Amino acid sequence: MSIKRALVSVSDKQGIVDFCRELSALGVEIISTGGTSTLLAKEGVPVIGISDVTGFPEIMDGRVKTLHPAVHTGLLAVRDNEEHTRQMRELGLDYIDLVVVNLYPFAETIAKPDVAYEEAIENIDIGGPTMLRSAAKNHAFVSVVVDAGDYAKVLEEVRAGGDTTLETRKQLAAKVFRHTAAYDALIADYLANVLGDPLPERYTVTYEKIQDLRYGENPHQKAAFYRKPLAALDTLTAAEQLHGKELSYNNINDANAALQIVKEFEEPAVVAVKHMNPCGVGVGASVYEAYQKAYNADPTSIFGGIVAANRIIDADTANMLKDIFLEIVLAPGFTDEALEILTKKKNIRLLKLGNLSTAAARKSSLIVTSIDGGMVVQESDVHSVNPDELQVVTDRKPTAEELKQLLFAWKVVKHVKSNAIVLVADNMTVGVGAGQMNRVGAAKIAIEQAGEKSKGAALASDAFFPMGDTLEMAAKAGITAVIQPGGSIKDEESIKVANEYGIAMVFTGVRHFKH
Ligand SMILES: NC(=O)c1ncn([C@@H]2O[C@H](COP(=O)(O)O)[C@@H](O)[C@H]2O)c1NC=O
């Protein structure tokens, strides 16, 4: 078999003229629709209008142009089926051997700010996916190209043997069904959101590959990095890598964790993360000061860590960063000097993410967590506490400085694996107890780490204290202020301990479990 007739109908016209010119030179007859055929004709590529094939005009603003039996018989006929061949002959129909289609730009349309609903709907392509699906189903005989990146390969095969190989046609068909499935998923998602129903009876998300990863969490696990179409520009998926080796699976998870925390802060802040938990968080008047604090919070754990800053990294900060081994530094930018200093280090990865605002931390999105055989989906935890709504439950109110440290600790504890206890003093974390199976255990780790710095520190607990024991331990370590959700049947026990020791305790009324 050889490709004799192609149907070309593309919204994205890049590369189409050269491709069709070559096909035409190889003896392929080109049929085309409205704008595509106008372009081809203008560029001197011989082309037959679709209406000459269907005997029907392109009507309704392009809503109906290729949706015609003359097209779909040509695409779907099983060439070695005598009955199909006879029907084609009797009806005077011709085969179509190659379909080149890309679809109305639905994603780009809904990405426009304040796009009108009607405009979005008009950009749902119907004729295109229909042709793609017909051709892909009949890939035993028909080639189908949805991606301009495949033009060269198809040309090469047609040049060599008059047709594509069956293996190529299978690959092209599989790509088509992934493409139309993703296209429909995006439409379904858009409509679900318009209807205020983001968790409907079928969850049809679609993701596109950013890159293959060398391996997953461990070297024997395969992995890849995907992004949601239209992912926000303040997410890690939009980060630009300025330097260093390619990101690993663990890097991506850790950098994402660091990013979520640093987005909590308005003031210059630096977050160091290890194994998805913060090991040091600091805020200060400058990124330099914030990094010093994040570093001093836990100079041991930061080694080999991921650092995220919410301000441009300057030369002074870079000079400190270069002194230890760090996997990643993520920031809204780097000064030229800072870049010069840091790029001398072969093993550090530098990521630039221009769009780092606290508003981003307040925008809810859906988080998907896989389980074996399924998944659970929830809104991201974007709750932030309003200081005016804190309930002081102890005899003593926190001082203004204590309140500041408590609110800082609360922002951090939200991002620490439960059970979580975070101690903060002097605008930096001084103790982080993460991922323990009981709350006393988490507090013990945080207090031990803080040592002398526990004295006068503020403590945040991601969930209520089931009894008074954690508070007793905190009080004995010298902690003077506590923030926690409250809501335990034994709250009174904790309040009593707090009052005994003169601790100021506030309830947020909101829990921040993170498993
Ligand atoms: N309605 C139809 O019969 C139809 N047939 C092809 N299309 C689309 O029209 C676009 C190309 O249009 P044009 O060649 O007029 O620039 C392609 O994205 C193609 O997928 C159609 N448009 C939408 O459904």
The ligand as an SDF file (V2000), in Angstrom:
LIG
                    3D

 24 25  0  0  0  0  0  0  0  0999 V2000
  -16.5520   20.8140   12.2230 N   0  0  0  0  0  0  0  0  0  0  0  0
  -15.7860   20.0800   11.4910 C   0  0  0  0  0  0  0  0  0  0  0  0
  -16.2750   19.3280   10.6940 O   0  0  0  0  0  0  0  0  0  0  0  0
  -14.3170   20.2130   11.6070 C   0  0  0  0  0  0  0  0  0  0  0  0
  -13.4590   19.5270   10.8530 N   0  0  0  0  0  0  0  0  0  0  0  0
  -12.2030   19.9090   11.2060 C   0  0  0  0  0  0  0  0  0  0  0  0
  -12.2730   20.8070   12.1970 N   0  0  0  0  0  0  0  0  0  0  0  0
  -11.1480   21.5060   12.8290 C   0  0  0  0  0  0  0  0  0  0  0  0
  -10.8830   22.6930   12.1160 O   0  0  0  0  0  0  0  0  0  0  0  0
   -9.5300   23.0960   12.3260 C   0  0  0  0  0  0  0  0  0  0  0  0
   -8.9180   23.6130   11.0540 C   0  0  0  0  0  0  0  0  0  0  0  0
   -9.7040   24.5990   10.5030 O   0  0  0  0  0  0  0  0  0  0  0  0
   -9.2160   25.4570    9.2680 P   0  0  0  0  0  0  0  0  0  0  0  0
   -8.5830   24.5100    8.3010 O   0  0  0  0  0  0  0  0  0  0  0  0
  -10.4700   26.1200    8.7720 O   0  0  0  0  0  0  0  0  0  0  0  0
   -8.2260   26.5060    9.7920 O   0  0  0  0  0  0  0  0  0  0  0  0
   -8.8240   21.8990   12.8890 C   0  0  0  0  0  0  0  0  0  0  0  0
   -8.4700   22.1830   14.2410 O   0  0  0  0  0  0  0  0  0  0  0  0
   -9.8520   20.7680   12.8270 C   0  0  0  0  0  0  0  0  0  0  0  0
   -9.7150   19.8820   13.9130 O   0  0  0  0  0  0  0  0  0  0  0  0
  -13.5840   21.0190   12.4760 C   0  0  0  0  0  0  0  0  0  0  0  0
  -14.0290   21.9020   13.4060 N   0  0  0  0  0  0  0  0  0  0  0  0
  -14.6370   21.6400   14.5510 C   0  0  0  0  0  0  0  0  0  0  0  0
  -15.3230   20.8320   14.9370 O   0  0  0  0  0  0  0  0  0  0  0  0
  1  2  1  0
  2  3  2  0
  2  4  1  0
  4  5  1  0
  4 21  2  0
  5  6  2  0
  6  7  1  0
  7  8  1  0
  7 21  1  0
  8  9  1  0
  8 19  1  0
  9 10  1  0
 10 11  1  0
 10 17  1  0
 11 12  1  0
 12 13  1  0
 13 14  2  0
 13 15  1  0
 13 16  1  0
 17 18  1  0
 17 19  1  0
 19 20  1  0
 21 22  1  0
 22 23  1  0
 23 24  2  0
M  END
$$$$
